[in-house]
Amino acid sequence: MTSAIYSKQNLFGRMFLRGLKQVILPAVLMFLGGAFLILMPLVSQLAAAAYNPNITEDLIYAFYDRTNDFVLIILLGLMAGAIWIAFMQFSFLFKTKKIDFYFSAGIRREKFFAARFLAGAFMSVLPVVLIFVTALVINLLLFGYSDELMSGFLQQLLGLCATVLTVYTLSVLAIGLAGTMIEGLINATVLLLGTYIVLSVVNTVAKYFLEGNALGVYVNQTNDFYVNPSLDQMFWMCIPLLFFKTIAENTCMLYRPGYGMAAGDETPVPYSGPGAYDAFYQNLDFATP
């Protein structure tokens, strides 16, 4: 029976398609969860704007409300989906019978691994792409085209795709290093949170043994509060849990600039207040994603 299944050519493609089919469920759940948290509020906003066009006059684009906990919930849900997909693709490594079945299929192991890995990676980012492309279309209908919209869209999409792929890849590595399912879960946790744990421990030790803060302090321009920076804040781009959250909080919503007249001057100038550009947008950097 095994020889009949794998007797035809293009085993790589067949293994790839087989891998896609095996992880349809988590991919669908990732899309539905993201759609509920991102797309549903936008659809509701679009419906409200149809009856009250002024509701969106202060916004250039909006993917979701940064004041809610949606960013963290979306991130954790998609990360969990990526981990689930990784375990579904490579959990056969914990079962001797399945190892014998796959490795006797007539395909080289590196090609077999590549097919499974690429299938899982594709299904991990596909829900993200579908969600944000749909969100882009909704924004185009609601706000019209703008360079700011496309910039925010690309930052969101690339940032979240990078985060999901990082989580998926580290999970696959964790499974490959493990001998049992429990070891795989432990390895995945260590790889995903290890950087944050190490930096937090070093930062805590430094607070106890150093006078003041080794990293100095800076002033928050929003409320003039003194802030003590920490190592995990400085290296947020190395921590999947913080990477996308930082990008999303700064690019999910952008207000139109407000203008006022300076005394004795007829030239409209931007003012810093409700309706002004978010300060982060002035320094958007596509190298970050």
Secondary structure, 3 states (H helix, E strand, C coil): CHHHHCCCCCHHHHHHHHHHHHCHHHHHHHHHHHHHHHHHHHHHHHHHHHHCHHHHCCEEEECCCCCCCHHHHHHHHHHHHHHHHHHHHHHHHHCHHHHHHHHCCCCCHHHHHHHHHHHHHHHHHHHHHHHHHHHHHHHHHHHCCCHHHHHHHHHHHHHHHHHHHHHHHHHHHHHHHCCCHHHHHHHHHHHHHHHHHHHHHHHHHHHHHCCCCCCCCEECCCCCCEECCCHHHHCHHHCHHHHHHHHHHHHCEEECCCEEECCCCCCEEECCCCCCCCHHHHHCCCCCC
